[in-house]
Amino acid sequence: MEWLKTSLLLAVYKTVPILELSPPLWTAIGWVQRGPTPPTPVLRVLLKWAKSPRSSGVPSLSLGADMGSKVADLLYWKDTRTSGVVFTGLMVSLLCLLHFSIVSVAAHVALLLLCGTISLRVYRKVLQAVHRGDGANPFQAYLDVDLTLTREQTERLSQQIASRVVSAATQLRHFFLVEDLVDSLKLALLFYILTFVGAIFNGLTLLILGVIGLFTIPLLYRQHQAQIDQYVGLVTNQLSHIKAKIRAKIPGTGALASAAATVSGSKAKAE
């Protein structure tokens, strides 16, 4: 029995190196005669490496959280100047696209950006010529940013893109191959409504309205959250009643829904 314990402990030690101590585990617990012990345990170094953000994948999560918080601050007008600049830039660009071609707008925007950056670069050179500056590139901090992706980041990004593509293909198959009749009918109704919307508005007009909504609706919701939640709850209840009536009138779906409700109720009672 003693040799079995020793072999199991050896297997665990070789498989999971994070458990390695200095002295080794079997020496520390007295199964093998103790030897000279180094003063610093290896476990402390290994645990420090294991808890580092690079090994645990924390940077991707923190990066997504930071991006989400920045977008939320932008839409809630936390920094009025930044939100105003972004909103004005988006609206001016979209209004220009209403009257000019996208090639013309892109060319003029790129030309303005180049004129601004070249002017700043020449200004720094002039200051260097009159001995009032070092002539350094004013955009050197942005030029020094490392934009390369590591192999792990590339693999993670490709996996995310592939999973989203597969999810979108699954949803399209669900709707267009009528896996659920009610869902396909709701999508057909949505496209039917969009035909009337498209007859009134074009894509750019809808995009302009969407940008205005993004920068106004979240702020209004935060200021009047209680009243909006009350009205949304009433509308949701009415829509759920209408959907239940439609499901009851469609052959087969009513029985299916009642069977699903019965199964869920029995599971809840069992738990």
Rosetta blueprint (number, residue, H / E / L):
1 M L
2 E H
3 W H
4 L H
5 K H
6 T H
7 S H
8 L H
9 L H
10 L H
11 A H
12 V H
13 Y H
14 K H
15 T H
16 V L
17 P H
18 I H
19 L H
20 E L
21 L L
22 S L
23 P L
24 P L
25 L H
26 W H
27 T H
28 A H
29 I L
30 G L
31 W L
32 V L
33 Q L
34 R L
35 G L
36 P L
37 T L
38 P L
39 P L
40 T L
41 P L
42 V H
43 L H
44 R H
45 V H
46 L H
47 L H
48 K H
49 W H
50 A H
51 K L
52 S L
53 P H
54 R H
55 S H
56 S H
57 G L
58 V H
59 P H
60 S H
61 L H
62 S H
63 L H
64 G H
65 A H
66 D H
67 M H
68 G H
69 S H
70 K H
71 V H
72 A H
73 D H
74 L H
75 L H
76 Y L
77 W L
78 K L
79 D L
80 T H
81 R H
82 T H
83 S H
84 G H
85 V H
86 V H
87 F H
88 T H
89 G H
90 L H
91 M H
92 V H
93 S H
94 L H
95 L H
96 C H
97 L H
98 L H
99 H H
100 F L
101 S L
102 I H
103 V H
104 S H
105 V H
106 A H
107 A H
108 H H
109 V H
110 A H
111 L H
112 L H
113 L H
114 L H
115 C H
116 G H
117 T H
118 I H
119 S H
120 L H
121 R H
122 V H
123 Y H
124 R H
125 K H
126 V H
127 L H
128 Q H
129 A H
130 V L
131 H L
132 R L
133 G L
134 D L
135 G L
136 A L
137 N L
138 P L
139 F L
140 Q H
141 A H
142 Y H
143 L H
144 D L
145 V L
146 D L
147 L L
148 T L
149 L L
150 T L
151 R H
152 E H
153 Q H
154 T H
155 E H
156 R H
157 L H
158 S H
159 Q H
160 Q H
161 I H
162 A H
163 S H
164 R H
165 V H
166 V H
167 S H
168 A H
169 A H
170 T H
171 Q H
172 L H
173 R H
174 H H
175 F H
176 F H
177 L L
178 V L
179 E L
180 D L
181 L H
182 V H
183 D H
184 S H
185 L H
186 K H
187 L H
188 A H
189 L H
190 L H
191 F H
192 Y H
193 I H
194 L H
195 T H
196 F H
197 V H
198 G H
199 A H
200 I H
201 F L
202 N L
203 G H
204 L H
205 T H
206 L H
207 L H
208 I H
209 L H
210 G H
211 V H
212 I H
213 G H
214 L H
215 F H
216 T H
217 I H
218 P H
219 L H
220 L H
221 Y H
222 R H
223 Q H
224 H L
225 Q H
226 A H
227 Q H
228 I H
229 D H
230 Q H
231 Y H
232 V H
233 G H
234 L H
235 V H
236 T H
237 N H
238 Q H
239 L H
240 S H
241 H H
242 I H
243 K H
244 A H
245 K H
246 I H
247 R H
248 A H
249 K H
250 I L
251 P L
252 G L
253 T H
254 G H
255 A H
256 L H
257 A H
258 S H
259 A H
260 A H
261 A H
262 T H
263 V H
264 S H
265 G H
266 S H
267 K H
268 A H
269 K H
270 A H
271 E L
